[in-house]
């Protein structure tokens, strides 16, 4: 069966739309030349896309002068995703556009409790934030909540929520209060998604989120590796020191107890900014704490790389404090620990720092939308 006229028109429109998405700032004549469509066909499709607010145009005058050209650009704000980072003691919310950019954000100190009042307070605050954006309802793709706990593959249930002191709440506890689709995701997995965005298709890496609590994700062939019950992995609970410091998971000696930002706060008794001020001043009381932390982090990285032999991306709360010297020190320690001295890998800081969770949370919906619009494969 051949293609119908309406299907052909839709295909043509999709091709024009994708051309604008891939070449942000393109003239009608450039589109016609590239796609070999007639100018009336291009004009018709541009008119439709402008009417739908999917693109916008602006005038641009060339350096040589002459009549300004109309440049057509993709409207990254045509759709917005709401990301919520749910922590034990606070909430962070952000509106993220199709470019993965945070265009508005807010925070609220709120202790998590698994009861109706919490979910009502949560939803009231998020709905107020959405209302402040002055968006049309159809602009909102949905709400995705990054949980400080492991989310099952069905994205309906929490399989491990010790940090929140509950594993019995479910997606519908949140969703019943919203007019938009709601989904859940493990916060470390979301951060890994952000840092693997636009990565090389064959990239294999370990993502370590050095937040108050340690989080990890595994990236294989540019994608987050998932299992049914442990989400993207829980390498933070690898045992570094048998019978070591008790961990919130119930075991002792986990990497979490030695490689989280809380470890530095606990050992130093200082806030992170003050601690690092002391470290950079070579204070003899605090410098050994940092050096031991880097050694323990290297030990964890070496253990993980015995399974996933890729590069290492470090993100989270500690990212702004890490220097190139620190990264070199970690790599030198890993190389001295490992049996495989010829291993070639990099250790680098992530692009998004402590915002990685909010951005990665949004990207789960943004990626699906771009595929539905046939803008990406």
GUMARKOL-750049 format. One record per residue (C-alpha): residue in three letters; y, z, x; residue number from 0. Coordinates in steps of 0.25 Angstrom, whole numbers, plus 5000, padded with zeros to 4 digits. Layout:
<"ALA" <Y Z X> NUM>
...
REM end
This chain:
<"UNK" <5000 5000 5000> 0>
<"UNK" <5014 4996 5006> 1>
<"UNK" <5026 5005 5007> 2>
<"UNK" <5035 5006 4995> 3>
<"UNK" <5050 5003 4995> 4>
<"UNK" <5053 5018 4993> 5>
<"UNK" <5044 5022 5004> 6>
<"UNK" <5050 5011 5013> 7>
<"UNK" <5064 5017 5010> 8>
<"UNK" <5059 5031 5013> 9>
<"UNK" <5053 5026 5026> 10>
<"UNK" <5066 5020 5030> 11>
<"UNK" <5074 5032 5026> 12>
<"UNK" <5065 5041 5035> 13>
<"UNK" <5067 5031 5047> 14>
<"UNK" <5082 5032 5046> 15>
<"UNK" <5081 5047 5044> 16>
<"UNK" <5072 5049 5056> 17>
<"UNK" <5081 5040 5064> 18>
<"UNK" <5093 5049 5062> 19>
<"UNK" <5085 5061 5065> 20>
<"UNK" <5080 5056 5078> 21>
<"UNK" <5093 5050 5082> 22>
<"UNK" <5103 5060 5077> 23>
<"UNK" <5116 5052 5077> 24>
<"UNK" <5113 5038 5074> 25>
<"UNK" <5121 5026 5067> 26>
<"UNK" <5116 5018 5055> 27>
<"UNK" <5116 5006 5065> 28>
<"UNK" <5107 5013 5075> 29>
<"UNK" <5097 5017 5064> 30>
<"UNK" <5097 5002 5059> 31>
<"UNK" <5094 4997 5073> 32>
<"UNK" <5083 5007 5075> 33>
<"UNK" <5076 5006 5062> 34>
<"UNK" <5080 4991 5059> 35>
<"UNK" <5084 4995 5045> 36>
<"UNK" <5096 4988 5038> 37>
<"UNK" <5109 4995 5038> 38>
<"UNK" <5108 4996 5022> 39>
<"UNK" <5095 5003 5023> 40>
<"UNK" <5100 5012 5034> 41>
<"UNK" <5112 5015 5026> 42>
<"UNK" <5104 5018 5013> 43>
<"UNK" <5095 5028 5021> 44>
<"UNK" <5107 5035 5028> 45>
<"UNK" <5114 5037 5014> 46>
<"UNK" <5101 5043 5009> 47>
<"UNK" <5100 5053 5021> 48>
<"UNK" <5114 5056 5020> 49>
<"UNK" <5113 5059 5006> 50>
<"UNK" <5101 5068 5008> 51>
<"UNK" <5109 5076 5019> 52>
<"UNK" <5098 5072 5029> 53>
<"UNK" <5108 5065 5039> 54>
<"UNK" <5123 5065 5041> 55>
<"UNK" <5133 5055 5048> 56>
<"UNK" <5145 5056 5057> 57>
<"UNK" <5154 5047 5064> 58>
<"UNK" <5153 5044 5078> 59>
<"UNK" <5163 5036 5086> 60>
<"UNK" <5158 5029 5099> 61>
<"UNK" <5165 5031 5112> 62>
<"UNK" <5169 5017 5112> 63>
<"UNK" <5176 5019 5099> 64>
<"UNK" <5174 5010 5086> 65>
<"UNK" <5170 5014 5072> 66>
<"UNK" <5163 5027 5071> 67>
<"UNK" <5148 5026 5069> 68>
<"UNK" <5141 5034 5058> 69>
<"UNK" <5130 5043 5065> 70>
<"UNK" <5119 5048 5056> 71>
<"UNK" <5113 5061 5060> 72>
<"UNK" <5102 5070 5055> 73>
<"UNK" <5106 5082 5047> 74>
<"UNK" <5099 5093 5053> 75>
<"UNK" <5105 5103 5043> 76>
<"UNK" <5099 5095 5031> 77>
<"UNK" <5087 5105 5031> 78>
<"UNK" <5087 5120 5035> 79>
<"UNK" <5076 5129 5038> 80>
<"UNK" <5077 5144 5036> 81>
<"UNK" <5070 5152 5047> 82>
<"UNK" <5068 5167 5047> 83>
<"UNK" <5063 5176 5058> 84>
<"UNK" <5057 5188 5052> 85>
<"UNK" <5056 5200 5062> 86>
<"UNK" <5052 5214 5060> 87>
<"UNK" <5067 5219 5060> 88>
<"UNK" <5075 5207 5057> 89>
<"UNK" <5077 5193 5051> 90>
<"UNK" <5083 5181 5057> 91>
<"UNK" <5086 5168 5049> 92>
<"UNK" <5091 5155 5052> 93>
<"UNK" <5094 5141 5046> 94>
<"UNK" <5088 5130 5055> 95>
<"UNK" <5091 5116 5053> 96>
<"UNK" <5082 5103 5056> 97>
<"UNK" <5087 5103 5070> 98>
<"UNK" <5081 5117 5072> 99>
<"UNK" <5095 5123 5073> 100>
<"UNK" <5099 5137 5068> 101>
<"UNK" <5111 5134 5059> 102>
<"UNK" <5112 5148 5053> 103>
<"UNK" <5105 5162 5056> 104>
<"UNK" <5105 5176 5052> 105>
<"UNK" <5098 5189 5055> 106>
<"UNK" <5095 5202 5047> 107>
<"UNK" <5089 5215 5051> 108>
<"UNK" <5078 5218 5042> 109>
<"UNK" <5065 5225 5045> 110>
<"UNK" <5053 5218 5039> 111>
<"UNK" <5045 5225 5028> 112>
<"UNK" <5034 5219 5020> 113>
<"UNK" <5040 5222 5007> 114>
<"UNK" <5047 5214 4995> 115>
<"UNK" <5061 5220 4999> 116>
<"UNK" <5060 5214 5013> 117>
<"UNK" <5056 5200 5008> 118>
<"UNK" <5068 5201 4998> 119>
<"UNK" <5078 5205 5008> 120>
<"UNK" <5072 5194 5018> 121>
<"UNK" <5073 5183 5007> 122>
<"UNK" <5087 5188 5002> 123>
<"UNK" <5093 5187 5016> 124>
<"UNK" <5087 5173 5020> 125>
<"UNK" <5091 5168 5006> 126>
<"UNK" <5105 5173 5009> 127>
<"UNK" <5105 5166 5023> 128>
<"UNK" <5100 5153 5016> 129>
<"UNK" <5111 5154 5006> 130>
<"UNK" <5122 5155 5017> 131>
<"UNK" <5118 5142 5023> 132>
<"UNK" <5123 5134 5011> 133>
<"UNK" <5111 5125 5011> 134>
<"UNK" <5105 5117 5000> 135>
<"UNK" <5092 5123 4996> 136>
<"UNK" <5085 5109 4999> 137>
<"UNK" <5090 5111 5014> 138>
<"UNK" <5082 5123 5016> 139>
<"UNK" <5068 5119 5021> 140>
<"UNK" <5063 5133 5020> 141>
<"UNK" <5062 5147 5026> 142>
<"UNK" <5052 5150 5038> 143>
<"UNK" <5050 5164 5042> 144>
<"UNK" <5046 5168 5056> 145>
<"UNK" <5038 5180 5056> 146>
<"UNK" <5036 5190 5067> 147>
<"UNK" <5021 5189 5065> 148>
<"UNK" <5010 5179 5064> 149>
<"UNK" <5009 5170 5052> 150>
<"UNK" <4996 5164 5047> 151>
<"UNK" <4995 5149 5048> 152>
<"UNK" <4997 5148 5032> 153>
<"UNK" <5011 5154 5035> 154>
<"UNK" <5009 5163 5023> 155>
<"UNK" <5004 5176 5030> 156>
<"UNK" <5007 5185 5041> 157>
<"UNK" <4994 5187 5050> 158>
<"UNK" <5001 5197 5060> 159>
<"UNK" <5014 5204 5057> 160>
<"UNK" <5013 5217 5065> 161>
<"UNK" <5028 5216 5070> 162>
<"UNK" <5032 5215 5055> 163>
<"UNK" <5022 5226 5052> 164>
<"UNK" <5016 5218 5041> 165>
<"UNK" <5006 5206 5040> 166>
<"UNK" <5005 5206 5025> 167>
<"UNK" <5018 5198 5020> 168>
<"UNK" <5017 5183 5017> 169>
<"UNK" <5026 5171 5016> 170>
<"UNK" <5027 5173 5001> 171>
<"UNK" <5034 5186 5003> 172>
<"UNK" <5046 5178 5008> 173>
<"UNK" <5044 5165 5001> 174>
<"UNK" <5045 5171 4987> 175>
<"UNK" <5060 5174 4990> 176>
<"UNK" <5064 5160 4994> 177>
<"UNK" <5066 5146 4987> 178>
<"UNK" <5062 5139 5000> 179>
<"UNK" <5049 5138 5007> 180>
<"UNK" <5045 5149 5016> 181>
<"UNK" <5036 5150 5028> 182>
<"UNK" <5032 5160 5039> 183>
<"UNK" <5030 5158 5054> 184>
<"UNK" <5026 5166 5066> 185>
<"UNK" <5039 5169 5073> 186>
<"UNK" <5034 5165 5087> 187>
<"UNK" <5028 5152 5082> 188>
<"UNK" <5041 5148 5076> 189>
<"UNK" <5048 5151 5089> 190>
<"UNK" <5037 5142 5096> 191>
<"UNK" <5040 5131 5086> 192>
<"UNK" <5055 5131 5090> 193>
<"UNK" <5052 5131 5105> 194>
<"UNK" <5042 5119 5103> 195>
<"UNK" <5051 5111 5095> 196>
<"UNK" <5054 5098 5101> 197>
<"UNK" <5044 5101 5112> 198>
<"UNK" <5035 5090 5119> 199>
<"UNK" <5023 5087 5110> 200>
<"UNK" <5013 5091 5121> 201>
<"UNK" <5020 5104 5124> 202>
<"UNK" <5011 5117 5126> 203>
<"UNK" <5018 5130 5127> 204>
<"UNK" <5018 5145 5125> 205>
<"UNK" <5031 5150 5117> 206>
<"UNK" <5034 5165 5120> 207>
<"UNK" <5044 5171 5111> 208>
<"UNK" <5050 5183 5118> 209>
<"UNK" <5056 5190 5106> 210>
<"UNK" <5056 5205 5103> 211>
<"UNK" <5041 5202 5101> 212>
<"UNK" <5033 5192 5109> 213>
<"UNK" <5029 5179 5101> 214>
<"UNK" <5022 5167 5106> 215>
<"UNK" <5018 5153 5102> 216>
<"UNK" <5009 5142 5108> 217>
<"UNK" <5014 5127 5108> 218>
<"UNK" <5004 5117 5109> 219>
<"UNK" <5008 5102 5110> 220>
<"UNK" <5022 5105 5105> 221>
<"UNK" <5017 5113 5093> 222>
<"UNK" <5015 5128 5090> 223>
<"UNK" <5000 5131 5090> 224>
<"UNK" <4995 5139 5078> 225>
<"UNK" <4983 5146 5074> 226>
<"UNK" <4980 5151 5060> 227>
<"UNK" <4982 5166 5062> 228>
<"UNK" <4990 5168 5075> 229>
<"UNK" <5000 5158 5072> 230>
<"UNK" <5005 5152 5085> 231>
<"UNK" <4998 5163 5093> 232>
<"UNK" <5001 5177 5097> 233>
<"UNK" <5001 5177 5112> 234>
<"UNK" <5010 5189 5111> 235>
<"UNK" <4998 5197 5109> 236>
<"UNK" <4990 5193 5121> 237>
<"UNK" <4986 5205 5129> 238>
<"UNK" <4994 5206 5142> 239>
<"UNK" <4989 5220 5146> 240>
<"UNK" <4977 5226 5140> 241>
<"UNK" <4980 5240 5134> 242>
<"UNK" <4994 5237 5137> 243>
<"UNK" <5006 5240 5128> 244>
<"UNK" <5003 5241 5113> 245>
<"UNK" <5007 5229 5105> 246>
<"UNK" <5011 5228 5090> 247>
<"UNK" <4999 5220 5088> 248>
<"UNK" <4990 5231 5091> 249>
<"UNK" <4985 5227 5104> 250>
<"UNK" <4990 5232 5118> 251>
<"UNK" <4996 5224 5129> 252>
<"UNK" <5000 5212 5121> 253>
<"UNK" <5010 5202 5127> 254>
<"UNK" <5020 5206 5116> 255>
<"UNK" <5020 5220 5122> 256>
<"UNK" <5025 5215 5136> 257>
<"UNK" <5032 5201 5133> 258>
<"UNK" <5041 5204 5121> 259>
<"UNK" <5056 5206 5121> 260>
<"UNK" <5053 5220 5115> 261>
<"UNK" <5045 5223 5128> 262>
<"UNK" <5058 5222 5136> 263>
<"UNK" <5066 5231 5126> 264>
<"UNK" <5055 5241 5126> 265>
<"UNK" <5053 5242 5141> 266>
<"UNK" <5068 5242 5144> 267>
<"UNK" <5074 5250 5132> 268>
<"UNK" <5085 5239 5132> 269>
<"UNK" <5090 5228 5123> 270>
<"UNK" <5086 5214 5129> 271>
<"UNK" <5100 5211 5133> 272>
<"UNK" <5102 5224 5140> 273>
<"UNK" <5088 5223 5147> 274>
<"UNK" <5091 5209 5152> 275>
<"UNK" <5104 5213 5157> 276>
<"UNK" <5097 5224 5165> 277>
<"UNK" <5087 5214 5170> 278>
<"UNK" <5097 5203 5175> 279>
<"UNK" <5104 5214 5182> 280>
<"UNK" <5091 5217 5190> 281>
<"UNK" <5090 5231 5184> 282>
<"UNK" <5079 5238 5191> 283>
<"UNK" <5074 5245 5178> 284>
<"UNK" <5074 5233 5169> 285>
<"UNK" <5071 5221 5178> 286>
<"UNK" <5056 5226 5180> 287>
<"UNK" <5054 5226 5165> 288>
<"UNK" <5059 5212 5164> 289>
<"UNK" <5050 5207 5176> 290>
<"UNK" <5038 5214 5170> 291>
<"UNK" <5041 5207 5157> 292>
<"UNK" <5041 5194 5164> 293>
<"UNK" <5028 5196 5170> 294>
<"UNK" <5021 5200 5157> 295>
<"UNK" <5027 5188 5151> 296>
<"UNK" <5021 5180 5162> 297>
<"UNK" <5008 5186 5160> 298>
<"UNK" <5008 5183 5145> 299>
<"UNK" <5012 5168 5148> 300>
<"UNK" <5001 5167 5158> 301>
<"UNK" <4990 5172 5148> 302>
<"UNK" <4995 5163 5137> 303>
<"UNK" <4996 5151 5147> 304>
<"UNK" <4981 5152 5149> 305>
<"UNK" <4979 5147 5135> 306>
<"UNK" <4991 5138 5133> 307>
<"UNK" <4995 5132 5146> 308>
<"UNK" <5009 5127 5142> 309>
<"UNK" <5023 5130 5145> 310>
<"UNK" <5030 5143 5141> 311>
<"UNK" <5042 5144 5132> 312>
<"UNK" <5049 5158 5130> 313>
<"UNK" <5058 5161 5119> 314>
<"UNK" <5063 5172 5110> 315>
<"UNK" <5072 5184 5112> 316>
<"UNK" <5071 5185 5127> 317>
<"UNK" <5074 5170 5130> 318>
<"UNK" <5089 5172 5133> 319>
<"UNK" <5086 5182 5143> 320>
<"UNK" <5076 5174 5151> 321>
<"UNK" <5081 5168 5164> 322>
<"UNK" <5075 5156 5172> 323>
<"UNK" <5071 5166 5182> 324>
<"UNK" <5063 5174 5172> 325>
<"UNK" <5056 5161 5167> 326>
<"UNK" <5053 5158 5182> 327>
<"UNK" <5048 5172 5184> 328>
<"UNK" <5038 5171 5172> 329>
<"UNK" <5033 5158 5176> 330>
<"UNK" <5031 5163 5190> 331>
<"UNK" <5023 5175 5185> 332>
<"UNK" <5014 5166 5176> 333>
<"UNK" <5011 5157 5188> 334>
<"UNK" <5007 5169 5196> 335>
<"UNK" <4998 5175 5185> 336>
<"UNK" <4991 5162 5181> 337>
<"UNK" <4978 5157 5187> 338>
<"UNK" <4983 5143 5185> 339>
<"UNK" <4994 5141 5195> 340>
<"UNK" <4996 5126 5193> 341>
<"UNK" <5000 5128 5178> 342>
<"UNK" <5013 5121 5175> 343>
<"UNK" <5021 5127 5164> 344>
<"UNK" <5035 5131 5161> 345>
<"UNK" <5041 5144 5155> 346>
<"UNK" <5054 5141 5148> 347>
<"UNK" <5063 5147 5138> 348>
<"UNK" <5063 5142 5124> 349>
<"UNK" <5075 5135 5117> 350>
<"UNK" <5077 5143 5105> 351>
<"UNK" <5076 5158 5110> 352>
<"UNK" <5076 5168 5100> 353>
<"UNK" <5080 5158 5089> 354>
<"UNK" <5066 5151 5091> 355>
<"UNK" <5059 5158 5080> 356>
<"UNK" <5070 5154 5069> 357>
<"UNK" <5071 5140 5074> 358>
<"UNK" <5055 5138 5075> 359>
<"UNK" <5054 5144 5061> 360>
<"UNK" <5063 5133 5056> 361>
<"UNK" <5056 5122 5063> 362>
<"UNK" <5043 5124 5055> 363>
<"UNK" <5051 5119 5043> 364>
<"UNK" <5060 5109 5050> 365>
<"UNK" <5048 5102 5057> 366>
<"UNK" <5041 5100 5044> 367>
<"UNK" <5054 5095 5037> 368>
<"UNK" <5057 5085 5048> 369>
<"UNK" <5042 5080 5047> 370>
<"UNK" <5044 5079 5032> 371>
<"UNK" <5056 5070 5034> 372>
<"UNK" <5049 5062 5044> 373>
<"UNK" <5059 5065 5054> 374>
<"UNK" <5048 5069 5064> 375>
<"UNK" <5033 5066 5065> 376>
REM end
